[in-house]
Structures are given as C-alpha cells and as structure tokens.
Amino acid sequence: MILTGLTAALAAAILAGLALGSVRIPPSQVVEILTGRAEPSPFRTIVLDVRLPRVLLGATVGAGLAVIGTVLQALVRNPLADPFLLGVSSGASVGAVSAIVLGGVFGVGTALSTAVTIPAASFVGALISLALVYALARSGGGGFATGRLILAGVAVSYILTALTSLILVTADSADHLKEVLYWTLGGLGSARWDMLALPCVVLAVGTALLIALARPLDLLLVGEEGATVLGLDTARFRAAVFVLSSLLTGVLVAYSGAIGFVGLMVPHAARMLVGAAHRPLLPVVALMGAVFLVVADLAARTVAAPQDIPVGVLTALTGGPFFLWLLRRGQTHEGMST
C-alpha cells in the first residue's frame, strides 16, 4: 500500500512538474501530449523537450541521493550521515569542475565531457573525499563518533569548496563561472534527453545491488562486534559499499550538481513508515526521494518565476533546520539517558 501510494504521489508530482511553470499548461493537455494525441504546438515542445527531461532527471537524482543517504547512515551507524554533509558531493563537484575546466583548456568536446569525462572525474572525487572522511572520523577503537564524523565531513567539504574556488580563479576562461556556479549550487535546468541514460542505468543497477545487500546492511545496525560475530567481514563490506556509493554520487552530481540534504531528510521520513530493515526501506526511500526532489524543483521554478532558483538552495533551506532538529533531538536523548 505504501509503495502504491508513493508511486501515485510520484505520478502526480511529475504531472504537476510538467503542467506548472512560467507557462502553465492544463493537466488534461499534458496527458494528451504524453499519450501522443496532441497536435504539434509550442506546449508540446515545452512538455516533451524542456520539462519532461528535467522532471525525470529530478526524480532519478532524488531517488539516488535518498538511497545513498540511507546506505551511508547504515555504514557509519550515524543518523546525520548524508552525501552532502560528509563531503562526498563536494568531492564529486571538484571532480566535475576540474573536468569542465581542463576540458576547456585541452579542447575536449562537450559531448565527450558530458558522457565520459565529467562522470568519471566526479566518481574519483567522491571516492577520494569519502575515503578521507572515513579515515579522519575513525576513533582509536575503529568505531565512529557522531561529532567526529560530522566535523570531518564539514572540514573536508570546506577544503574541497575552497579547491573548487581555486580552480575557478585560476581558470583562463571566464565562461566557466556559470558552469561552476551550477555545480556548487545544484540544479536541473540543463537537463536534456541525452543526459538521462547513464544516471538512470546507474541508479537502477546500484539500487538493485544495495537491495540484494540488505541483510549485511541490517547486520551493521547491531554494531561492529555483533555484525562480525554473525559472520560479516565489516571492513571489506564497508569498502565495497563505499565504492558503490561514491559511484552513484559521482554520476548523479555530474548531471545535477551538489544538491544537499535529500539523503539526510528522506531516510528518516521513510523509516517512520516501514522501519529500519533495508529490504523494504530502500524502495520506499527511492520513491520518496524522487517525489521530494521533483516537488522541490517545481517550487524552484515557480516561487520566483520566471527566475529559476537552483534547487540546491531550496533543499538547503529545508534541510538546514531539519539538521538542527536532529542535533537537538540527539542532545535531548543524551540528556535523558544521562
């Protein structure tokens, strides 16, 4: 019932995303366009060539970021883990920006950069940043402390943001400014049909693999020692899933920029519906993430129309207070246990 309801909510969000904007199109006409019964018109061009790729990319990125956040929270046993807060998105952004600038310097074609160079560079940047945060956050006993993990993520994120600024400042062409700003703020405005294949395939394969790994992820929830006693090689498993999470993050950030807090908020809402077991949780998280980012992008397009606000700005405005609420709730629980 929950999956059916979320699927219906996603369909409604997609329909709203296609109908609303600086130009409003009746939903009935949108349905006619999607079913091929509409005559050629400017509305048809807007729906099929402008809004539909953007909405589908938003759904893909939202689902992927939510799944990654859920997995990272299980890997480090920390409810505050998120690709953005842990610096993974910042690392992917550095990789993407480096590919953009170096591609311009060495004359790499736009199509090649989009299809190969930028996603590959984003993956490498995400993997390096996640490995660095992982190494900095480990305590002497091999575990993680909440404060240590978040501080390491914030510190690495600041360093990588500064590195992005340095790359921009030292770039020869001023044309890179707009592109780099896009990666740092996060947005879906450049979505095109030829950009959808790779993130959709990576999301589908990656989510299927993570669902297949649901039992080891559940074992991590009982603690390091408990998972080891139950037969899980925690070090090797974490390393493999970190690589997979970095790959997902790198590909998504390569096409959307660094959109924060989706992977922080959505998993908590999903656990309230289906609990913490990952086999039922991951599909619910994916659908909720898709709905959330499609709605957030719709708000970004309409709240100050015709101005298009980067969707990463809106997710930060909602995610920041949520993060503070989680911190305060954690302090309250610690005080009660004391």
DAVEN-V103116 format. One record per run of one state. SS is the DSSP state (H for helix, E for strand, L for the rest). FROM is the first residue (numbers start at 1). TO is the last residue. If there is no record, write none. Layout:
# DAVEN-V103116
{{SS FROM TO} {SS FROM TO}}
This chain:
# DAVEN-V103116
{{L 1 1} {H 2 19} {L 20 26} {H 27 34} {L 35 41} {H 42 75} {L 76 87} {H 88 106} {L 107 109} {H 110 137} {E 138 138} {L 139 143} {E 144 144} {L 145 145} {H 146 170} {L 171 175} {H 176 185} {L 186 192} {H 193 212} {L 213 213} {H 214 220} {L 221 223} {H 224 229} {L 230 233} {H 234 256} {L 257 261} {H 262 274} {L 275 277} {H 278 302} {L 303 310} {H 311 337} {L 338 338}}
